[in-house]
Amino acid sequence: MDSAVSAVNDRVRDAAAFAYRLREEIGTVIVGQRYMVDRLLVALLANGHVLLEGVPGLAKTTAVKTLAQAIRATFRRIQFTPDLLPADLVGTLIYNPREGTFTTKKGPIFAQLVLADEINRAPAKVQSALLEAMQERQVTIGDETHPLPEPFLVLATQNPIEQEGTYPLPEAQVDRFMLKLRVVYPSREEERQILDRMAVTRSEPVVRPVVTTAEILDARALVDEIYVDEKIKDYIVTLVTTTRDPAAQGLELAPLIQYGASPRATLALTLAAKANAFLAGRGYVTPQDVKTIGPDVLRHRIIVSYEAEAEEIDADEIVRRVFDGVPVP
């Protein structure tokens, strides 16, 4: 086993170089926000969708656009609005009266990288149109099912729910996002750099494509080979099941949790931890990989109770208590 892990470790160390090129190219436009950029790369490697939440002006949309430009992949931006229809997203059938036949017009969802901008400004029926695409990587239009291109990634931005004119996302859809990122304000020094770089009337810097989709798919195959020890697997399962039965670990969190994380969270946490290890140039997962990526995987999968809301305890705080209460292997 040790020799096999060592071999994978060497291959990962060489293959992870493309992540450095991506970070450098994205850095020509995005100042700071290392957390957000790294999590986008984790999702890219782990084949998972990302929900970015933050107030306007934090470069969420710009980061996704820049990532798409740095990859030789097809890209579509969909602006979600209250009058958007499901057909505007996935496509529709168009009737040809001369021939008496229907032809399929594919929607913007048929791209490798899809930016769903301000996803919570569209009503539930439009958001639900994404469910099949995000989970099955396919879209059904009429009687025909059409596969989506590979890789396929939905990167959605969202303003906080409390803001006017937004709709809460359905829980079934939220669960299909591998990661939910909380994007925060830059530091004072970073904001000064943003001023120096971006306070001009000319267009943004040109981003060069530095990575191909073939390299990404090869890297994903290598991520699958990254070694996860049995103790780490048990640790991941214990973390997720503790959100459903905190008393099993001696934690008094049950009154604060209405619903815990589903088994989909177990799979997402394992894949994301392996992708995080890949970005660190390691062929094996450590407990720190799990702890680093865990909050982003779990925060949107835990529904807090009314009691927690009354005590102003959010899902992030519950996740923190779970990680503090579960022994690290």
Summary of the structure (lengths in Angstrom):
residues: 329
radius of gyration: 20.8
end to end distance: 19.1
largest distance: 70.9
contacts: 1043
relative contact order: 0.16
helix: 49%
strand: 18%
